[in-house]
Amino acid sequence: MARYTGPVCKLCRREAQKLFLKGTKCYTEKCPIERRNYAPGQHGLSQARRRKSSEYAQQLREKQKVKRIYGVSERYFRGLFDRAAKLPGVTGENLLVGLESRLDNVVYRLGFAASRKEARQIVRHRHVEVNGGIVDIPSYPVRPGFEVRIKTASKEMLPVQAALESKTRPTTVRWLALDEGTRAGRMLERPTRADIPLAVQEQLIVELYSK
């Protein structure tokens, strides 16, 4: 499936909440969702007037929300869910941990990029090293003990500097350690659901895929 390249503010309006897909711009610019808090399209306003969504609609919206936050395709998301279901523990938590462990998300959580989309581009353009070797696969799974750093020739890149100096950069989560001076970070441990600052109901996704 082709990656979505349209206005990301439409995605926020469709999910009826800010998904912060534009990074710092979501904090400095007035978001369209504040003016039109209903889904885009000619039927968006009429749908917003409905009293209650069906159970299926709620499950679908939760799945779409998580997909859009992490910027992944349906095929990848479903494959990750199937693998999460085979692991011990809670399937919904395993799914979120798998998404959080992606290299592009780790780069974003460390503060090297203003958004996950920008982090994915930094990885794709071969500016990131994992355990001393360049990795250009955004979905590469980072594991406890792995070191993630911006390669030496790219340490002074303007996007990286701007992201680290931004007042709206995400707070580094406790399962990651950051050395801002060397532009390096390390995954200390596998994150748990309590360590993932994401306001989603992953159980609804499990219910949707379990039908």
C-alpha positions as CSV (number, residue, x, y, z in Angstrom):
1,M,0.0,0.0,0.0
2,A,1.3,3.4,-0.9
3,R,2.2,5.8,1.9
4,Y,-0.3,8.6,2.6
5,T,1.1,11.9,1.3
6,G,-1.9,14.2,1.7
7,P,-2.6,16.8,4.4
8,V,-1.9,15.2,7.8
9,C,-4.3,17.6,9.5
10,K,-7.1,15.6,7.8
11,L,-6.0,12.5,9.6
12,C,-6.2,14.3,12.9
13,R,-9.7,15.6,12.1
14,R,-10.7,12.0,11.1
15,E,-9.7,10.7,14.5
16,A,-11.1,13.7,16.3
17,Q,-7.9,14.5,18.2
18,K,-4.4,15.8,17.6
19,L,-2.0,13.1,16.6
20,F,1.0,15.5,16.4
21,L,2.1,14.2,13.0
22,K,3.8,17.5,12.1
23,G,6.1,17.6,15.0
24,T,6.8,21.1,16.4
25,K,4.3,22.7,13.9
26,C,1.5,21.1,15.8
27,Y,2.5,23.3,18.8
28,T,3.3,26.5,16.9
29,E,0.5,26.5,14.3
30,K,-3.3,26.7,14.8
31,C,-4.6,23.2,14.0
32,P,-7.6,22.9,11.7
33,I,-9.2,20.5,14.2
34,E,-9.7,23.5,16.5
35,R,-11.8,25.2,13.9
36,R,-13.5,22.1,12.4
37,N,-13.7,19.4,15.0
38,Y,-15.4,16.8,12.8
39,A,-14.2,14.4,10.1
40,P,-13.2,15.8,6.6
41,G,-15.5,15.3,3.6
42,Q,-19.0,16.3,2.7
43,H,-20.5,13.9,5.3
44,G,-18.1,14.7,8.1
45,L,-20.4,17.2,9.9
46,S,-23.5,15.0,9.7
47,Q,-21.5,12.0,11.1
48,A,-20.4,14.1,14.0
49,R,-24.0,14.7,14.9
50,R,-24.7,11.1,15.3
51,R,-25.4,10.1,18.9
52,K,-23.2,7.0,19.2
53,S,-20.8,5.1,17.1
54,S,-21.1,1.3,16.7
55,E,-18.8,-1.1,18.5
56,Y,-17.1,-1.9,15.2
57,A,-16.6,1.7,14.4
58,Q,-14.9,2.4,17.7
59,Q,-12.5,-0.6,17.2
60,L,-11.7,0.5,13.6
61,R,-11.0,4.1,14.6
62,E,-8.7,3.0,17.4
63,K,-6.8,0.8,14.9
64,Q,-6.6,3.6,12.4
65,K,-5.4,6.0,15.0
66,V,-2.5,3.8,16.1
67,K,-1.5,3.1,12.5
68,R,-1.4,6.9,11.7
69,I,0.5,7.8,14.8
70,Y,3.3,5.4,13.8
71,G,2.9,5.9,10.1
72,V,2.7,2.2,9.1
73,S,0.7,0.4,6.4
74,E,-2.2,-2.0,7.1
75,R,-0.1,-5.0,5.8
76,Y,2.7,-4.2,8.2
77,F,0.4,-3.5,11.1
78,R,-1.5,-6.7,10.7
79,G,1.7,-8.7,10.4
80,L,3.0,-7.1,13.6
81,F,-0.3,-8.0,15.3
82,D,-0.1,-11.6,14.3
83,R,3.5,-11.8,15.6
84,A,2.4,-10.1,18.9
85,A,-0.4,-12.6,19.3
86,K,2.1,-15.5,19.3
87,L,4.3,-13.9,22.1
88,P,3.7,-14.6,25.8
89,G,1.9,-11.8,27.6
90,V,-0.9,-9.4,26.6
91,T,-1.3,-9.1,22.9
92,G,-2.2,-5.4,22.9
93,E,0.8,-4.5,24.9
94,N,3.1,-6.7,22.7
95,L,1.7,-4.8,19.7
96,L,2.6,-1.4,21.1
97,V,6.0,-2.6,22.3
98,G,6.7,-3.8,18.8
99,L,5.8,-0.4,17.4
100,E,7.8,1.5,20.0
101,S,10.9,-0.7,19.3
102,R,11.0,0.4,15.7
103,L,14.2,2.3,14.8
104,D,12.4,5.4,13.5
105,N,10.3,5.6,16.7
106,V,13.5,5.2,18.9
107,V,15.1,8.0,16.9
108,Y,12.0,10.2,17.6
109,R,11.8,9.3,21.3
110,L,15.5,10.2,21.7
111,G,14.7,13.6,20.4
112,F,16.8,13.4,17.2
113,A,13.7,14.2,15.1
114,A,10.7,16.5,15.5
115,S,8.3,13.8,14.3
116,R,8.2,10.1,13.4
117,K,8.0,11.1,9.8
118,E,11.2,13.1,10.0
119,A,12.8,10.3,12.0
120,R,11.9,7.8,9.2
121,Q,13.5,10.2,6.6
122,I,16.7,10.5,8.7
123,V,17.0,6.7,8.9
124,R,16.2,6.3,5.2
125,H,19.0,8.8,4.3
126,R,21.5,6.7,6.2
127,H,22.2,9.1,9.0
128,V,21.7,6.6,11.8
129,E,24.0,3.9,13.2
130,V,22.9,0.9,15.3
131,N,25.8,-0.8,17.3
132,G,28.3,1.0,15.0
133,G,26.8,0.1,11.7
134,I,24.5,2.1,9.4
135,V,20.9,0.9,9.3
136,D,18.5,2.5,6.8
137,I,15.4,0.4,7.6
138,P,12.9,2.4,9.7
139,S,11.2,-0.8,10.9
140,Y,14.4,-2.3,12.2
141,P,13.7,-3.7,15.7
142,V,15.8,-2.2,18.4
143,R,16.5,-4.4,21.4
144,P,17.7,-3.9,25.0
145,G,21.4,-3.0,25.0
146,F,21.4,-1.7,21.4
147,E,23.1,1.7,20.8
148,V,21.5,4.1,18.4
149,R,23.5,7.2,17.3
150,I,23.6,9.8,14.6
151,K,26.6,9.1,12.6
152,T,29.6,11.4,13.0
153,A,29.3,13.2,9.7
154,S,25.6,14.0,10.4
155,K,25.8,15.1,14.0
156,E,25.5,18.8,13.1
157,M,22.6,18.3,10.8
158,L,20.1,21.2,11.1
159,P,17.0,19.0,11.6
160,V,18.8,17.1,14.4
161,Q,20.0,20.2,16.2
162,A,16.6,21.9,15.8
163,A,14.8,18.8,17.3
164,L,17.1,18.6,20.3
165,E,16.8,22.3,21.0
166,S,13.0,22.4,20.6
167,K,11.0,23.3,23.7
168,T,8.3,20.8,22.6
169,R,10.6,17.8,22.1
170,P,9.2,14.6,23.7
171,T,10.5,13.8,27.2
172,T,12.9,10.9,26.9
173,V,11.2,7.8,28.2
174,R,12.8,5.8,31.0
175,W,13.7,2.8,28.9
176,L,16.0,4.9,26.8
177,A,19.2,6.6,27.8
178,L,20.3,9.7,25.9
179,D,23.8,11.3,25.6
180,E,22.9,14.5,23.9
181,G,26.5,15.6,23.4
182,T,27.5,12.6,21.4
183,R,24.1,12.3,19.7
184,A,23.8,8.7,21.0
185,G,21.2,6.7,22.9
186,R,20.8,3.2,24.2
187,M,17.7,1.0,24.9
188,L,18.0,0.0,28.5
189,E,15.2,-2.4,28.7
190,R,12.1,-3.6,26.9
191,P,9.3,-1.0,27.5
192,T,6.1,-1.9,29.3
193,R,2.7,-0.5,28.6
194,A,3.1,1.9,31.5
195,D,6.3,3.3,29.8
196,I,4.5,4.1,26.6
197,P,3.0,7.6,26.7
198,L,0.2,6.9,24.2
199,A,-3.5,7.5,24.9
200,V,-5.0,4.6,23.0
201,Q,-7.1,1.6,23.9
202,E,-5.1,-1.3,22.4
203,Q,-7.7,-3.8,23.6
204,L,-10.1,-2.5,21.0
205,I,-7.6,-3.4,18.3
206,V,-7.3,-6.9,19.6
207,E,-11.1,-7.3,19.6
208,L,-11.2,-6.0,16.0
209,Y,-8.7,-8.5,14.7
210,S,-10.0,-11.3,16.8
211,K,-13.4,-11.4,15.0
